[in-house]
Structure formats: structure tokens, C-alpha cells
Amino acid sequence: MLNRMTHREADDAHILQVTSADHVIGSDEAVMTAMAYCDFECPYCRRAAAVMHRLREPLHQRLRYVFRHFPLTKHAFAQEAAEIAEAAGAQGKFWPMHDFLFEYQESRRPDDLYEYAAKIGLDAERMREEVADRVHAERVARDIESGRRLGVTGTPTFFLNDVRHTDEETLEQVLRRAA
């Protein structure tokens, strides 16, 4: 008996493929891939980012972490934060900005982001211009669209080896068991 994928399953598998446009930490050879759809203003995403940060080191050879944007419209700064992260990524510093956005989620002002960018060697003026001109909006929109096609409606949503998880505690338990 043949085991055929449905069109939906094939489409989902295609969407979940890691591409060169994705933000990735970890080896392509890792046995586990955790793909996160997150919003930089979501407090649950902040907790999830802390969990992933904690687990990256002990699982570094076995875990590949992929971040995709899913800014929620109820969060006024989420879209801009995603575009700021992309502007930092265009200068090779996505992950430091990612960490900063989550770490200082409650206390930051927009100017803080550009001050931090300058401290880590980024061209802050270039970032301001790119964000003002919405240079990275299409990149963020592609992540949102891929999430919607996968049925993502809230954040955080993780796919661990293509299996959906919607809370960081369950994901952490699964990852620790797999380690």
C-alpha cells in the first residue's frame, strides 16, 4: 500500500523547508529543527526565545533553530521591530538584534534600538532609512504568509521536525527528551 502525501501535507512540507532567506542557528546536519513563528512584542515569545537560547548550547550539534516573523496586529511595534531585525540582518547582525529585542521588550524606546545597533557596529543611520522606507517589509510579509498557510494564528508557534507546538514549555520538554 502506498503512503501518499495529501496536497496540503506536501505544501506544508515545502513551506517548512529551511531556505537561504531564513535566519538559522545550528548545523544543517542537526537531527532536530525547531522553526519558530514569533512576534518581538509578544511576552510569550520572549519566554520562548529564552528557552531556545538556554537549549541552543547543550543541543548545539543536534538542534537547528530557525526564526520566522509573525508580528501580530494587536502589537503596535511588532511589525517595525521585525523590520528593524531584518535591517540588522542585512548588515550581518540579525541574532544580536533578535536577542536585544526580546531581552529589552518591556523597557526599550525606538532610539534605544539604534543606539544598540551602533554599539554592535551597525550603521544605525542606514537602518533608520531602511525601516523608514519599509525596505524589509516584503521579507517580513513572506514569513507571515508562510505562517498563515501553515495555520499559524498566534505566537509563539513552533514546528519541531514539522510537528506543531504552541507553547514553549511543551517544546522544551520534547527537546530535552530528544537530547
Secondary structure as the mmCIF struct_conf table of DSSP 4:
data_model
#
loop_
_struct_conf.conf_type_id
_struct_conf.id
_struct_conf.beg_label_comp_id
_struct_conf.beg_label_asym_id
_struct_conf.beg_label_seq_id
_struct_conf.end_label_comp_id
_struct_conf.end_label_asym_id
_struct_conf.end_label_seq_id
HELX_LH_PP_P HELX_LH_PP_P1 ARG A 4 THR A 6
HELX_RH_AL_P HELX_RH_AL_P1 HIS A 7 ILE A 15
TURN_TY1_P TURN_TY1_P1 LEU A 16 LEU A 16
BEND BEND1 GLN A 17 GLN A 17
TURN_TY1_P TURN_TY1_P2 SER A 20 ALA A 21
BEND BEND2 ASP A 22 ASP A 22
STRN STRN1 HIS A 23 ILE A 25
BEND BEND3 GLY A 26 GLY A 26
TURN_TY1_P TURN_TY1_P3 ASP A 28 GLU A 29
BEND BEND4 VAL A 31 VAL A 31
STRN STRN2 MET A 32 CYS A 38
TURN_TY1_P TURN_TY1_P4 PHE A 40 GLU A 41
HELX_RH_AL_P HELX_RH_AL_P2 PRO A 43 ARG A 56
TURN_TY1_P TURN_TY1_P5 GLU A 57 ARG A 62
STRN STRN3 LEU A 63 HIS A 69
TURN_TY1_P TURN_TY1_P6 THR A 73 LYS A 74
BEND BEND5 HIS A 75 HIS A 75
TURN_TY1_P TURN_TY1_P7 ALA A 76 PHE A 77
HELX_RH_AL_P HELX_RH_AL_P3 ALA A 78 ALA A 90
TURN_TY1_P TURN_TY1_P8 GLN A 91 GLY A 92
HELX_RH_AL_P HELX_RH_AL_P4 PHE A 94 GLU A 103
TURN_TY1_P TURN_TY1_P9 TYR A 104 SER A 107
HELX_RH_AL_P HELX_RH_AL_P5 PRO A 110 LYS A 119
TURN_TY1_P TURN_TY1_P10 ILE A 120 GLY A 121
HELX_RH_AL_P HELX_RH_AL_P6 ALA A 124 ALA A 132
TURN_TY1_P TURN_TY1_P11 ASP A 133 HIS A 136
HELX_RH_AL_P HELX_RH_AL_P7 ALA A 137 ARG A 149
TURN_TY1_P TURN_TY1_P12 LEU A 150 GLY A 151
BEND BEND6 GLY A 154 THR A 155
STRN STRN4 THR A 157 LEU A 160
TURN_TY1_P TURN_TY1_P13 ASN A 161 ASP A 162
STRN STRN5 VAL A 163 HIS A 165
HELX_RH_AL_P HELX_RH_AL_P8 GLU A 168 ALA A 178
#
